[in-house]
Amino acid sequence: REFMFQRVYLYDETRHEAERGKRVVKYLFEHFRRFPAGISAGFSLTGDPVERQAADYVSGMTDRYAIRLARELGCPDANGWDV
């Protein structure tokens, strides 16, 4: 348990990467909130608020797809991340 806290949970690099991942997810959420036409059909119920649609769409992405898409959309935090 102590090893996990020292080497994984509290490790600076791990925390840095986790924060970077959060920024990528937020970037994608904000993008699709502003441009809901880019959301593929079938990710939310008809009539759901745009925020719910964006959240459902982003939460269904794999890590690889999310990073690749964020990179294509210009998210600086997605650059240099190979997964």
FENDA-V188513 format. One line per field, one symbol per residue. ss: DSSP state (H for helix, E for strand, L for the rest). burial: b if it has 9 or more other C-alpha atoms within 8 Angstrom, else e. Layout:
# FENDA-V188513
ss->???
burial->???
This chain:
# FENDA-V188513
ss->LHHHHHHHHLLHHHHHHHHHHHHHHHHHHHHHHHLHHHLLLLLLLLLLLHHHHHHHHHHLLLHHHHHHHHHHHLLHHHLLLLL
burial->eeeebbebbbbeebbeeeebbebbbebbbbebbeebeebeeebbeeeeeeebbbbbbbeeeeeeebbbebbeeebebbeeeee
